[in-house]
Amino acid sequence: MADARAAAPTWDRRRWVLLLVLSGNMILDAIEGSILVPAFAVLTTGLGRSSWETQWLLAGFAAGFAALLLAGPTLAARFGRKRVYLAAMAVFAVASAVGGLTDDLTLLVATRVVKGAAAALTAPAGLAVIAAEFPAGTQQRRAISVYAVFGAAGFTTGLLLSGWLAALNWHLLFVFPAPVAIVLLIAGWRVIPDAPVSAPPRLSKALVRNGSLVRSALGAAALNGGYLSLLVVLAVQLHDVLGWSPWQIALGLLPASVPLAVSVPFAGRYVARFGTAPLILAGAVATLAGHLLLFARPDIGDYRGGVLPVLLLVEAGFVLSFAALNMQSTATVAPELRPIAVPLYQTGVQFGAALVLPLTVGVAVAVDAYRPAAAVIALAGLLAVAAASGEFRATRRPSANRDEKRSPTNTIESERSSS
Protein backbone atom coordinates (compact mmCIF):
# COMPACT_ATOMS: atom_id res chain seq x y z
CA MET A 1 0.00 0.00 0.00
CA ALA A 2 2.80 2.38 0.92
CA ASP A 3 4.60 1.60 -2.35
CA ALA A 4 1.41 2.32 -4.32
CA ARG A 5 1.02 5.67 -2.63
CA ALA A 6 4.65 6.54 -3.24
CA ALA A 7 4.34 5.64 -6.92
CA ALA A 8 1.22 7.75 -7.45
CA PRO A 9 1.92 11.18 -8.99
CA THR A 10 1.42 14.13 -6.66
CA TRP A 11 0.31 17.68 -7.37
CA ASP A 12 3.21 20.06 -7.63
CA ARG A 13 3.00 23.78 -6.96
CA ARG A 14 2.15 24.56 -10.59
CA ARG A 15 -0.85 22.21 -10.57
CA TRP A 16 -2.18 23.72 -7.36
CA VAL A 17 -1.84 27.25 -8.74
CA LEU A 18 -3.43 26.13 -12.01
CA LEU A 19 -6.42 24.66 -10.18
CA LEU A 20 -6.81 27.81 -8.07
CA VAL A 21 -6.70 30.02 -11.17
CA LEU A 22 -9.32 27.96 -13.00
CA SER A 23 -11.50 27.73 -9.88
CA GLY A 24 -11.10 31.46 -9.27
CA ASN A 25 -12.35 32.16 -12.76
CA MET A 26 -15.27 29.78 -12.18
CA ILE A 27 -16.34 31.55 -9.00
CA LEU A 28 -15.98 34.95 -10.70
CA ASP A 29 -18.33 33.89 -13.50
CA ALA A 30 -20.85 32.57 -10.97
CA ILE A 31 -20.64 35.79 -8.97
CA GLU A 32 -21.58 37.76 -12.06
CA GLY A 33 -24.80 35.75 -12.28
CA SER A 34 -26.05 36.85 -8.85
CA ILE A 35 -24.31 40.05 -7.78
CA LEU A 36 -26.99 42.37 -9.18
CA VAL A 37 -30.00 40.53 -7.73
CA PRO A 38 -30.11 41.92 -4.15
CA ALA A 39 -29.29 45.40 -5.46
CA PHE A 40 -31.83 45.26 -8.31
CA ALA A 41 -34.22 47.84 -6.82
CA VAL A 42 -31.34 50.13 -5.80
CA LEU A 43 -29.95 49.96 -9.33
CA THR A 44 -33.34 50.75 -10.82
CA THR A 45 -33.62 53.86 -8.64
CA GLY A 46 -29.98 54.88 -9.09
CA LEU A 47 -30.19 54.65 -12.87
CA GLY A 48 -33.57 56.34 -12.98
CA ARG A 49 -35.00 53.55 -15.15
CA SER A 50 -37.87 51.07 -14.98
CA SER A 51 -37.50 47.50 -13.77
CA TRP A 52 -38.01 46.35 -17.36
CA GLU A 53 -34.96 48.33 -18.49
CA THR A 54 -32.80 47.38 -15.51
CA GLN A 55 -33.43 43.65 -15.88
CA TRP A 56 -31.39 43.70 -19.12
CA LEU A 57 -28.31 43.99 -16.94
CA LEU A 58 -29.04 40.42 -15.82
CA ALA A 59 -30.54 39.06 -19.01
CA GLY A 60 -27.74 40.62 -21.06
CA PHE A 61 -25.05 38.69 -19.22
CA ALA A 62 -26.93 35.42 -19.76
CA ALA A 63 -27.49 36.24 -23.44
CA GLY A 64 -23.81 37.02 -23.99
CA PHE A 65 -22.88 33.81 -22.23
CA ALA A 66 -25.21 31.77 -24.41
CA ALA A 67 -24.12 33.45 -27.63
CA LEU A 68 -20.50 32.25 -27.56
CA LEU A 69 -20.65 28.92 -25.74
CA LEU A 70 -20.84 26.86 -28.92
CA ALA A 71 -18.12 28.91 -30.61
CA GLY A 72 -15.67 28.49 -27.70
CA PRO A 73 -14.22 25.07 -28.63
CA THR A 74 -13.76 26.10 -32.27
CA LEU A 75 -11.98 29.33 -31.31
CA ALA A 76 -9.75 27.42 -28.89
CA ALA A 77 -8.84 24.92 -31.61
CA ARG A 78 -8.01 27.68 -34.08
CA PHE A 79 -6.13 30.16 -31.93
CA GLY A 80 -5.04 28.00 -28.99
CA ARG A 81 -6.78 27.43 -25.67
CA LYS A 82 -4.37 29.59 -23.68
CA ARG A 83 -4.54 32.52 -26.08
CA VAL A 84 -8.34 32.52 -26.16
CA TYR A 85 -8.57 32.10 -22.39
CA LEU A 86 -6.23 35.02 -21.65
CA ALA A 87 -7.81 37.26 -24.28
CA ALA A 88 -11.26 36.60 -22.81
CA MET A 89 -10.01 37.39 -19.30
CA ALA A 90 -8.52 40.66 -20.53
CA VAL A 91 -11.78 41.63 -22.23
CA PHE A 92 -13.68 40.70 -19.06
CA ALA A 93 -11.44 42.99 -16.99
CA VAL A 94 -11.77 45.92 -19.41
CA ALA A 95 -15.55 45.54 -19.63
CA SER A 96 -15.76 45.51 -15.81
CA ALA A 97 -13.73 48.71 -15.56
CA VAL A 98 -15.83 50.47 -18.22
CA GLY A 99 -19.05 49.36 -16.53
CA GLY A 100 -17.94 50.76 -13.20
CA LEU A 101 -17.25 54.18 -14.67
CA THR A 102 -20.55 54.91 -16.41
CA ASP A 103 -24.11 55.80 -15.49
CA ASP A 104 -25.44 55.07 -18.97
CA LEU A 105 -27.70 52.02 -18.93
CA THR A 106 -27.10 51.16 -22.58
CA LEU A 107 -23.34 51.06 -22.06
CA LEU A 108 -23.78 49.11 -18.82
CA VAL A 109 -25.88 46.48 -20.58
CA ALA A 110 -23.31 46.29 -23.38
CA THR A 111 -20.52 45.64 -20.88
CA ARG A 112 -22.59 42.92 -19.25
CA VAL A 113 -23.18 41.23 -22.61
CA VAL A 114 -19.45 41.39 -23.34
CA LYS A 115 -18.61 39.93 -19.92
CA GLY A 116 -21.06 37.10 -20.52
CA ALA A 117 -19.42 36.36 -23.86
CA ALA A 118 -15.98 36.40 -22.24
CA ALA A 119 -17.17 34.02 -19.54
CA ALA A 120 -18.46 31.68 -22.24
CA LEU A 121 -14.89 31.35 -23.53
CA THR A 122 -13.20 30.83 -20.15
CA ALA A 123 -15.62 28.65 -18.19
CA PRO A 124 -15.67 25.58 -20.53
CA ALA A 125 -11.91 25.83 -21.01
CA GLY A 126 -11.39 25.24 -17.30
CA LEU A 127 -12.72 21.69 -17.40
CA ALA A 128 -10.80 20.98 -20.59
CA VAL A 129 -7.53 22.08 -18.96
CA ILE A 130 -8.26 19.99 -15.87
CA ALA A 131 -8.95 16.94 -18.03
CA ALA A 132 -5.63 17.44 -19.83
CA GLU A 133 -3.42 18.35 -16.87
CA PHE A 134 -4.64 16.13 -14.03
CA PRO A 135 -4.20 12.35 -14.26
CA ALA A 136 -7.42 10.44 -14.91
CA GLY A 137 -8.91 8.75 -11.87
CA THR A 138 -8.82 9.93 -8.27
CA GLN A 139 -6.69 13.02 -8.90
CA GLN A 140 -8.84 14.28 -11.76
CA ARG A 141 -12.06 13.67 -9.82
CA ARG A 142 -10.57 15.53 -6.88
CA ALA A 143 -9.65 18.50 -9.08
CA ILE A 144 -13.12 18.55 -10.66
CA SER A 145 -14.73 18.44 -7.21
CA VAL A 146 -12.74 21.49 -6.10
CA TYR A 147 -13.64 23.27 -9.33
CA ALA A 148 -17.35 22.44 -8.95
CA VAL A 149 -17.45 23.56 -5.31
CA PHE A 150 -15.97 26.94 -6.27
CA GLY A 151 -18.57 27.34 -8.99
CA ALA A 152 -21.45 26.40 -6.72
CA ALA A 153 -20.19 28.76 -4.00
CA GLY A 154 -19.95 31.62 -6.47
CA PHE A 155 -23.66 32.38 -6.56
CA THR A 156 -23.77 32.71 -2.77
CA THR A 157 -20.63 34.84 -2.80
CA GLY A 158 -22.24 37.12 -5.37
CA LEU A 159 -25.28 37.67 -3.16
CA LEU A 160 -23.12 38.61 -0.16
CA LEU A 161 -20.86 40.88 -2.22
CA SER A 162 -23.94 42.62 -3.58
CA GLY A 163 -25.16 43.53 -0.12
CA TRP A 164 -21.78 44.86 0.90
CA LEU A 165 -20.81 46.74 -2.27
CA ALA A 166 -24.25 48.26 -2.88
CA ALA A 167 -24.12 49.77 0.61
CA LEU A 168 -20.92 51.59 -0.39
CA ASN A 169 -21.64 52.56 -4.00
CA TRP A 170 -23.59 50.67 -6.62
CA HIS A 171 -20.88 51.36 -9.21
CA LEU A 172 -18.67 48.92 -7.30
CA LEU A 173 -20.99 46.08 -8.32
CA PHE A 174 -19.70 46.47 -11.87
CA VAL A 175 -16.06 47.44 -11.33
CA PHE A 176 -15.04 45.04 -8.56
CA PRO A 177 -14.33 42.05 -10.90
CA ALA A 178 -11.70 44.06 -12.84
CA PRO A 179 -8.77 43.71 -10.39
CA VAL A 180 -9.71 40.09 -9.68
CA ALA A 181 -9.72 39.30 -13.40
CA ILE A 182 -6.33 41.00 -13.83
CA VAL A 183 -4.80 38.87 -11.06
CA LEU A 184 -6.25 35.71 -12.63
CA LEU A 185 -5.00 36.85 -16.04
CA ILE A 186 -1.41 37.28 -14.82
CA ALA A 187 -1.45 33.99 -12.92
CA GLY A 188 -3.08 32.20 -15.86
CA TRP A 189 -0.44 33.49 -18.26
CA ARG A 190 2.19 31.77 -16.09
CA VAL A 191 0.52 28.41 -15.44
CA ILE A 192 -2.04 27.61 -18.15
CA PRO A 193 -0.43 25.23 -20.66
CA ASP A 194 -0.21 26.23 -24.29
CA ALA A 195 -1.01 22.77 -25.65
CA PRO A 196 -2.47 22.14 -29.12
CA VAL A 197 -6.23 21.59 -29.22
CA SER A 198 -7.96 19.21 -31.57
CA ALA A 199 -10.86 20.50 -33.64
CA PRO A 200 -14.21 19.91 -31.88
CA PRO A 201 -16.92 17.80 -33.51
CA ARG A 202 -19.50 19.58 -35.61
CA LEU A 203 -23.03 20.18 -34.38
CA SER A 204 -24.95 17.38 -36.08
CA LYS A 205 -28.62 16.56 -36.56
CA ALA A 206 -28.12 13.40 -34.52
CA LEU A 207 -26.99 15.46 -31.55
CA VAL A 208 -29.87 17.92 -31.81
CA ARG A 209 -32.27 14.98 -32.06
CA ASN A 210 -30.84 13.27 -28.98
CA GLY A 211 -33.92 13.13 -26.76
CA SER A 212 -32.09 12.97 -23.44
CA LEU A 213 -29.88 15.93 -24.30
CA VAL A 214 -32.79 18.03 -25.56
CA ARG A 215 -35.01 17.22 -22.57
CA SER A 216 -32.18 17.96 -20.14
CA ALA A 217 -31.39 21.28 -21.81
CA LEU A 218 -35.05 22.28 -21.94
CA GLY A 219 -35.65 21.35 -18.32
CA ALA A 220 -32.49 23.10 -17.10
CA ALA A 221 -33.34 26.20 -19.14
CA ALA A 222 -36.80 26.38 -17.57
CA LEU A 223 -35.42 25.85 -14.07
CA ASN A 224 -32.67 28.43 -14.48
CA GLY A 225 -34.97 31.01 -16.04
CA GLY A 226 -37.64 30.52 -13.39
CA TYR A 227 -35.06 30.61 -10.60
CA LEU A 228 -33.47 33.92 -11.60
CA SER A 229 -36.87 35.48 -12.29
CA LEU A 230 -38.22 34.39 -8.93
CA LEU A 231 -35.22 35.84 -7.07
CA VAL A 232 -35.59 39.17 -8.84
CA VAL A 233 -39.33 39.36 -8.11
CA LEU A 234 -38.74 38.55 -4.44
CA ALA A 235 -35.79 40.95 -4.16
CA VAL A 236 -37.94 43.80 -5.49
CA GLN A 237 -40.74 43.02 -3.06
CA LEU A 238 -38.38 42.71 -0.10
CA HIS A 239 -37.13 46.19 -0.94
CA ASP A 240 -40.41 47.86 -1.86
CA VAL A 241 -42.79 46.16 0.59
CA LEU A 242 -40.63 45.33 3.60
CA GLY A 243 -38.13 48.15 3.11
CA TRP A 244 -35.09 45.87 3.18
CA SER A 245 -31.63 47.07 2.18
CA PRO A 246 -29.51 45.13 -0.35
CA TRP A 247 -27.55 43.61 2.53
CA GLN A 248 -30.72 42.33 4.21
CA ILE A 249 -32.00 41.04 0.86
CA ALA A 250 -28.70 39.20 0.27
CA LEU A 251 -29.00 37.44 3.62
CA GLY A 252 -32.67 36.72 3.00
CA LEU A 253 -31.92 35.00 -0.32
CA LEU A 254 -29.19 32.73 1.08
CA PRO A 255 -31.62 29.80 1.65
CA ALA A 256 -31.94 29.71 -2.15
CA SER A 257 -28.19 29.21 -2.72
CA VAL A 258 -26.30 27.82 0.29
CA PRO A 259 -27.82 24.30 0.30
CA LEU A 260 -26.73 23.67 -3.29
CA ALA A 261 -23.18 24.84 -2.58
CA VAL A 262 -23.01 22.48 0.39
CA SER A 263 -24.47 19.52 -1.49
CA VAL A 264 -22.30 19.61 -4.63
CA PRO A 265 -19.46 17.46 -3.20
CA PHE A 266 -21.97 14.68 -2.50
CA ALA A 267 -23.82 14.86 -5.81
CA GLY A 268 -22.13 11.83 -7.31
CA ARG A 269 -23.18 9.66 -4.37
CA TYR A 270 -26.88 10.35 -4.48
CA VAL A 271 -26.97 10.18 -8.26
CA ALA A 272 -25.31 6.77 -8.08
CA ARG A 273 -27.90 5.65 -5.53
CA PHE A 274 -31.11 7.01 -7.05
CA GLY A 275 -30.28 7.59 -10.71
CA THR A 276 -30.58 10.80 -12.69
CA ALA A 277 -34.15 10.67 -14.01
CA PRO A 278 -35.91 10.24 -10.61
CA LEU A 279 -33.86 13.06 -9.10
CA ILE A 280 -34.56 15.37 -12.04
CA LEU A 281 -38.29 14.73 -11.78
CA ALA A 282 -38.34 15.15 -7.99
CA GLY A 283 -36.38 18.38 -8.30
CA ALA A 284 -38.70 19.78 -10.96
CA VAL A 285 -41.77 18.97 -8.84
CA ALA A 286 -40.26 20.62 -5.74
CA THR A 287 -39.38 23.70 -7.76
CA LEU A 288 -42.87 23.90 -9.24
CA ALA A 289 -44.34 23.65 -5.74
CA GLY A 290 -42.33 26.75 -4.79
CA HIS A 291 -43.51 28.55 -7.91
CA LEU A 292 -47.14 27.70 -7.21
CA LEU A 293 -46.81 28.87 -3.63
CA LEU A 294 -45.59 32.23 -4.91
CA PHE A 295 -48.48 32.32 -7.40
CA ALA A 296 -50.96 31.63 -4.59
CA ARG A 297 -49.50 34.43 -2.47
CA PRO A 298 -47.75 36.80 -4.88
CA ASP A 299 -47.89 39.86 -2.62
CA ILE A 300 -45.65 39.02 0.31
CA GLY A 301 -46.58 40.25 3.76
CA ASP A 302 -43.64 38.90 5.73
CA TYR A 303 -40.41 36.98 5.14
CA ARG A 304 -40.95 33.84 7.21
CA GLY A 305 -44.39 33.02 5.92
CA GLY A 306 -44.28 34.54 2.45
CA VAL A 307 -40.72 34.23 1.16
CA LEU A 308 -38.76 31.58 3.08
CA PRO A 309 -41.01 28.60 2.17
CA VAL A 310 -40.80 29.54 -1.52
CA LEU A 311 -37.01 29.78 -1.39
CA LEU A 312 -36.62 26.47 0.43
CA LEU A 313 -38.84 24.59 -2.02
CA VAL A 314 -37.08 26.00 -5.06
CA GLU A 315 -33.65 25.32 -3.61
CA ALA A 316 -34.66 21.77 -2.71
CA GLY A 317 -35.45 21.32 -6.37
CA PHE A 318 -31.99 22.51 -7.36
CA VAL A 319 -30.24 20.31 -4.80
CA LEU A 320 -32.06 17.29 -6.19
CA SER A 321 -31.75 18.01 -9.90
CA PHE A 322 -28.73 20.24 -10.56
CA ALA A 323 -26.02 17.59 -10.82
CA ALA A 324 -28.42 15.01 -12.23
CA LEU A 325 -29.37 17.30 -15.11
CA ASN A 326 -25.74 17.99 -15.96
CA MET A 327 -24.95 14.29 -15.94
CA GLN A 328 -28.02 13.14 -17.82
CA SER A 329 -27.49 15.70 -20.57
CA THR A 330 -24.58 13.66 -21.97
CA ALA A 331 -25.59 10.22 -20.72
CA THR A 332 -26.61 8.98 -24.17
CA VAL A 333 -24.12 11.05 -26.16
CA ALA A 334 -21.13 9.30 -27.71
CA PRO A 335 -17.86 10.28 -25.93
CA GLU A 336 -16.44 11.85 -29.08
CA LEU A 337 -19.46 14.19 -29.32
CA ARG A 338 -19.43 15.38 -25.71
CA PRO A 339 -17.08 18.35 -26.38
CA ILE A 340 -19.92 19.92 -28.37
CA ALA A 341 -22.84 18.40 -26.42
CA VAL A 342 -21.85 20.07 -23.14
CA PRO A 343 -21.74 23.65 -24.53
CA LEU A 344 -24.99 22.93 -26.40
CA TYR A 345 -26.63 22.01 -23.09
CA GLN A 346 -25.17 25.05 -21.33
CA THR A 347 -26.36 27.31 -24.15
CA GLY A 348 -29.88 26.17 -23.42
CA VAL A 349 -29.42 26.85 -19.70
CA GLN A 350 -28.26 30.42 -20.29
CA PHE A 351 -30.93 31.16 -22.87
CA GLY A 352 -33.49 30.12 -20.28
CA ALA A 353 -32.46 33.05 -18.09
CA ALA A 354 -32.19 35.41 -21.06
CA LEU A 355 -35.77 34.63 -22.14
CA VAL A 356 -37.77 34.03 -18.95
CA LEU A 357 -36.48 37.02 -16.97
CA PRO A 358 -37.45 39.72 -19.52
CA LEU A 359 -40.85 38.07 -19.95
CA THR A 360 -41.46 37.93 -16.19
CA VAL A 361 -40.42 41.50 -15.47
CA GLY A 362 -42.16 42.77 -18.59
CA VAL A 363 -45.46 41.25 -17.48
CA ALA A 364 -45.04 42.61 -13.94
CA VAL A 365 -44.41 46.14 -15.25
CA ALA A 366 -47.18 46.01 -17.86
CA VAL A 367 -49.94 45.01 -15.45
CA ASP A 368 -48.40 46.50 -12.29
CA ALA A 369 -49.05 43.29 -10.38
CA TYR A 370 -47.04 40.30 -9.22
CA ARG A 371 -49.51 37.43 -9.78
CA PRO A 372 -49.16 37.50 -13.61
CA ALA A 373 -45.38 37.56 -13.17
CA ALA A 374 -45.64 34.61 -10.78
CA ALA A 375 -47.75 32.85 -13.42
CA VAL A 376 -44.91 33.19 -15.95
CA ILE A 377 -42.49 31.69 -13.42
CA ALA A 378 -44.92 28.85 -12.71
CA LEU A 379 -45.24 28.14 -16.44
CA ALA A 380 -41.46 27.76 -16.57
CA GLY A 381 -41.75 25.30 -13.68
CA LEU A 382 -44.45 23.35 -15.54
CA LEU A 383 -42.19 23.13 -18.57
CA ALA A 384 -39.41 21.75 -16.38
CA VAL A 385 -41.77 19.11 -14.96
CA ALA A 386 -42.93 18.15 -18.45
CA ALA A 387 -39.33 17.70 -19.64
CA ALA A 388 -38.43 15.74 -16.50
CA SER A 389 -41.49 13.50 -16.87
CA GLY A 390 -40.53 12.76 -20.47
CA GLU A 391 -37.02 11.82 -19.40
CA PHE A 392 -38.33 9.64 -16.57
CA ARG A 393 -40.61 7.74 -18.95
CA ALA A 394 -37.84 7.36 -21.52
CA THR A 395 -35.45 5.80 -19.03
CA ARG A 396 -38.11 3.35 -17.87
CA ARG A 397 -38.83 1.91 -21.31
CA PRO A 398 -37.64 -1.65 -21.87
CA SER A 399 -35.68 -0.51 -24.92
CA ALA A 400 -33.79 2.20 -23.02
CA ASN A 401 -30.15 2.31 -24.00
CA ARG A 402 -27.77 0.72 -21.51
CA ASP A 403 -25.48 3.74 -21.77
CA GLU A 404 -28.31 5.90 -20.47
CA LYS A 405 -28.21 3.98 -17.22
CA ARG A 406 -24.46 3.68 -16.98
CA SER A 407 -23.00 6.97 -18.14
CA PRO A 408 -24.39 9.54 -15.65
CA THR A 409 -22.05 8.61 -12.81
CA ASN A 410 -19.09 9.01 -15.14
CA THR A 411 -19.96 12.43 -16.51
CA ILE A 412 -19.51 14.64 -13.48
CA GLU A 413 -17.13 16.68 -15.64
CA SER A 414 -20.16 18.27 -17.27
CA GLU A 415 -21.11 20.11 -14.07
CA ARG A 416 -20.84 23.89 -14.08
CA SER A 417 -21.01 26.55 -11.77
CA SER A 418 -24.96 28.76 -12.60
CA SER A 419 -27.16 27.46 -13.29
VENKA-V763783 format. One record per residue. N is the residue number from 1. RES is the residue in three letters. OMEGA is omega as a letter, one per 40 degrees, with the letter a starting at -180 (none if undefined). Layout:
BEGIN
<<N,RES,OMEGA> <N,RES,OMEGA>>
END
This chain:
BEGIN
<<1,MET,i> <2,ALA,i> <3,ASP,i> <4,ALA,i> <5,ARG,a> <6,ALA,a> <7,ALA,a> <8,ALA,i> <9,PRO,a> <10,THR,i> <11,TRP,i> <12,ASP,a> <13,ARG,a> <14,ARG,i> <15,ARG,i> <16,TRP,i> <17,VAL,i> <18,LEU,a> <19,LEU,i> <20,LEU,i> <21,VAL,a> <22,LEU,i> <23,SER,i> <24,GLY,i> <25,ASN,i> <26,MET,a> <27,ILE,i> <28,LEU,i> <29,ASP,i> <30,ALA,i> <31,ILE,a> <32,GLU,i> <33,GLY,a> <34,SER,a> <35,ILE,a> <36,LEU,a> <37,VAL,a> <38,PRO,a> <39,ALA,a> <40,PHE,a> <41,ALA,i> <42,VAL,i> <43,LEU,i> <44,THR,i> <45,THR,a> <46,GLY,i> <47,LEU,a> <48,GLY,a> <49,ARG,i> <50,SER,i> <51,SER,i> <52,TRP,a> <53,GLU,a> <54,THR,a> <55,GLN,i> <56,TRP,i> <57,LEU,i> <58,LEU,a> <59,ALA,a> <60,GLY,i> <61,PHE,i> <62,ALA,a> <63,ALA,i> <64,GLY,i> <65,PHE,a> <66,ALA,a> <67,ALA,a> <68,LEU,a> <69,LEU,a> <70,LEU,a> <71,ALA,a> <72,GLY,a> <73,PRO,i> <74,THR,i> <75,LEU,i> <76,ALA,i> <77,ALA,a> <78,ARG,a> <79,PHE,a> <80,GLY,a> <81,ARG,a> <82,LYS,a> <83,ARG,i> <84,VAL,a> <85,TYR,a> <86,LEU,i> <87,ALA,i> <88,ALA,i> <89,MET,i> <90,ALA,i> <91,VAL,i> <92,PHE,a> <93,ALA,a> <94,VAL,i> <95,ALA,i> <96,SER,i> <97,ALA,i> <98,VAL,a> <99,GLY,a> <100,GLY,a> <101,LEU,a> <102,THR,i> <103,ASP,a> <104,ASP,a> <105,LEU,a> <106,THR,i> <107,LEU,i> <108,LEU,i> <109,VAL,i> <110,ALA,i> <111,THR,i> <112,ARG,i> <113,VAL,i> <114,VAL,i> <115,LYS,i> <116,GLY,i> <117,ALA,i> <118,ALA,i> <119,ALA,i> <120,ALA,i> <121,LEU,a> <122,THR,a> <123,ALA,a> <124,PRO,a> <125,ALA,a> <126,GLY,i> <127,LEU,i> <128,ALA,i> <129,VAL,i> <130,ILE,i> <131,ALA,a> <132,ALA,a> <133,GLU,a> <134,PHE,a> <135,PRO,i> <136,ALA,a> <137,GLY,a> <138,THR,a> <139,GLN,i> <140,GLN,i> <141,ARG,i> <142,ARG,i> <143,ALA,i> <144,ILE,i> <145,SER,i> <146,VAL,a> <147,TYR,a> <148,ALA,i> <149,VAL,i> <150,PHE,a> <151,GLY,a> <152,ALA,a> <153,ALA,a> <154,GLY,a> <155,PHE,i> <156,THR,i> <157,THR,i> <158,GLY,i> <159,LEU,a> <160,LEU,i> <161,LEU,i> <162,SER,a> <163,GLY,a> <164,TRP,a> <165,LEU,i> <166,ALA,i> <167,ALA,i> <168,LEU,i> <169,ASN,a> <170,TRP,i> <171,HIS,a> <172,LEU,i> <173,LEU,a> <174,PHE,a> <175,VAL,a> <176,PHE,a> <177,PRO,a> <178,ALA,i> <179,PRO,i> <180,VAL,i> <181,ALA,i> <182,ILE,i> <183,VAL,i> <184,LEU,i> <185,LEU,a> <186,ILE,i> <187,ALA,i> <188,GLY,i> <189,TRP,a> <190,ARG,a> <191,VAL,a> <192,ILE,a> <193,PRO,i> <194,ASP,a> <195,ALA,i> <196,PRO,a> <197,VAL,i> <198,SER,a> <199,ALA,a> <200,PRO,i> <201,PRO,i> <202,ARG,i> <203,LEU,a> <204,SER,i> <205,LYS,a> <206,ALA,a> <207,LEU,i> <208,VAL,a> <209,ARG,i> <210,ASN,a> <211,GLY,a> <212,SER,i> <213,LEU,a> <214,VAL,a> <215,ARG,i> <216,SER,i> <217,ALA,i> <218,LEU,i> <219,GLY,i> <220,ALA,i> <221,ALA,i> <222,ALA,i> <223,LEU,a> <224,ASN,i> <225,GLY,i> <226,GLY,a> <227,TYR,a> <228,LEU,i> <229,SER,i> <230,LEU,a> <231,LEU,i> <232,VAL,i> <233,VAL,a> <234,LEU,i> <235,ALA,i> <236,VAL,a> <237,GLN,i> <238,LEU,i> <239,HIS,a> <240,ASP,a> <241,VAL,a> <242,LEU,i> <243,GLY,a> <244,TRP,i> <245,SER,i> <246,PRO,i> <247,TRP,i> <248,GLN,i> <249,ILE,i> <250,ALA,i> <251,LEU,a> <252,GLY,a> <253,LEU,a> <254,LEU,i> <255,PRO,i> <256,ALA,a> <257,SER,a> <258,VAL,a> <259,PRO,i> <260,LEU,i> <261,ALA,a> <262,VAL,a> <263,SER,a> <264,VAL,a> <265,PRO,a> <266,PHE,a> <267,ALA,a> <268,GLY,a> <269,ARG,a> <270,TYR,i> <271,VAL,i> <272,ALA,a> <273,ARG,a> <274,PHE,a> <275,GLY,a> <276,THR,a> <277,ALA,i> <278,PRO,i> <279,LEU,i> <280,ILE,a> <281,LEU,i> <282,ALA,i> <283,GLY,i> <284,ALA,i> <285,VAL,i> <286,ALA,i> <287,THR,i> <288,LEU,i> <289,ALA,i> <290,GLY,i> <291,HIS,a> <292,LEU,i> <293,LEU,i> <294,LEU,i> <295,PHE,a> <296,ALA,i> <297,ARG,a> <298,PRO,a> <299,ASP,a> <300,ILE,i> <301,GLY,i> <302,ASP,a> <303,TYR,a> <304,ARG,a> <305,GLY,a> <306,GLY,a> <307,VAL,a> <308,LEU,i> <309,PRO,i> <310,VAL,a> <311,LEU,a> <312,LEU,i> <313,LEU,a> <314,VAL,i> <315,GLU,i> <316,ALA,i> <317,GLY,i> <318,PHE,i> <319,VAL,a> <320,LEU,a> <321,SER,a> <322,PHE,a> <323,ALA,a> <324,ALA,i> <325,LEU,i> <326,ASN,a> <327,MET,a> <328,GLN,a> <329,SER,a> <330,THR,a> <331,ALA,a> <332,THR,i> <333,VAL,i> <334,ALA,a> <335,PRO,a> <336,GLU,i> <337,LEU,a> <338,ARG,i> <339,PRO,i> <340,ILE,i> <341,ALA,a> <342,VAL,i> <343,PRO,i> <344,LEU,i> <345,TYR,a> <346,GLN,i> <347,THR,i> <348,GLY,a> <349,VAL,a> <350,GLN,i> <351,PHE,i> <352,GLY,i> <353,ALA,a> <354,ALA,a> <355,LEU,a> <356,VAL,a> <357,LEU,i> <358,PRO,i> <359,LEU,a> <360,THR,a> <361,VAL,i> <362,GLY,i> <363,VAL,a> <364,ALA,a> <365,VAL,a> <366,ALA,a> <367,VAL,i> <368,ASP,i> <369,ALA,a> <370,TYR,a> <371,ARG,i> <372,PRO,i> <373,ALA,i> <374,ALA,i> <375,ALA,i> <376,VAL,i> <377,ILE,i> <378,ALA,i> <379,LEU,i> <380,ALA,i> <381,GLY,i> <382,LEU,i> <383,LEU,i> <384,ALA,i> <385,VAL,i> <386,ALA,i> <387,ALA,i> <388,ALA,i> <389,SER,i> <390,GLY,i> <391,GLU,i> <392,PHE,i> <393,ARG,a> <394,ALA,a> <395,THR,a> <396,ARG,i> <397,ARG,i> <398,PRO,a> <399,SER,a> <400,ALA,a> <401,ASN,i> <402,ARG,a> <403,ASP,a> <404,GLU,i> <405,LYS,a> <406,ARG,a> <407,SER,a> <408,PRO,a> <409,THR,a> <410,ASN,a> <411,THR,i> <412,ILE,i> <413,GLU,i> <414,SER,a> <415,GLU,i> <416,ARG,i> <417,SER,a> <418,SER,a> <419,SER,none>>
END
